[in-house]
Amino acid sequence: DVADDVALESRLKRVSLPALRTLQIVAPPPLRGRITHYVDHLRVLPPLLSGDDLRAHGMAPGPAFGTLLDEARRAQLRGAIATRAAALQWLQQRLDDERRRTC
């Protein structure tokens, strides 16, 4: 379930791989399966956008960088963006919406 993937990554993204491997050994079976899914599929899924992309679209580094990259990652995990081209289009739309709100 994609909503679970977003929540799962939110909870586990700051946990080290050795700690996750330990949890895979000691966790009860349902949780072990979710941790394995995270380690084998979500953790290795490369992000579709980077800070370089944000800078290329005219953003200055700052707190908004992390927020926007987190939003992009959640959209990726939900399946709303699945390719780099779709991610760049998502970014442009997001930035255009933000500019319209501030004008």
N, C-alpha and C positions, 0 to 999 in steps of 0.2 A: 504494500500500500504506500503510495507516494507521500501521503501526509505523515505516515510513520517514518519514512526515510528522512524527511525534513527534521522531524523531532529527534530521530535517532542521531543524525549528524550533529544537531545542536548539542546534544548531551555528550557525545563521544569525541568530537573533533579535537578537544584539548588533551585527551588521554593519550599517553605515549603508546607506541606499538607494543613494547614489551609488557606494559600493564594490560593492554587489550588481550594479548596472547595468554596471559595468566588468567584473566577473566574467562576466556574461552574454556579453560580447563576446569575452573572451579564453579562456574555459574550453572544453575539448573538448566535443563535442556531448552525450554522456550527462550530464555534469555541468551543462552549460548548460541542459538540459531540466529538471533538478531545481531549479536556481536559479530558473528562470522559473516553475516550479510554486509555489515558495515565495513569490516576489514577487507573482505574479498571484492566488494563491488563499489561501495560508496567512497571509501577512503582513497582508492586508486583512480577514481573518476576525475580526470583533469578538469579544472575550471575552464569555462569557455571565454572568460574575460579576465584581464589583468589590469594592474595599475597603469601599465603602458597604454592600454586601450583608452583608459579614462583620460590620461594626459593627451593622447592623440585627438581626443574629442574636446579639448580645451579646458579640462578640469585641472585645477591646482591641487596638489596633494594636501590632504587634511582629513579631518574626521569623516567627512562625507564619502571619502574613498572607501573606507571599510564598510560603511552602511550600504553603499551602492553595490559593492562586490558581494556582500552577504545577500542582498536582495536577488542579485543575479544567480547566485548559487542556489538559493531556495527555488527560484524559477526553473533552474536546470533540474533539480531533484524532483520537482513536480511534473517535469516533462513539458513545461511551457516553452522552453527553449532547448533545442537538442543539437544544434549545430553552431559553429562559430559565426556563420553568416546571420543566423537567427539571433544570436546573442548580440551582435553588433547592431542589428536592426532594433532589438529591444532597448539597447543602451541609447541609441539615437532618439527613439520615441520617449524614453524616460527623461532624457535631458531636454527635449523639446517641450514636454509637459511641464517640467520644472521652470523653464524660462517663461512659458506662458503664465504660470502662476505668479511669478515675481514681477511681471511687467504691469 
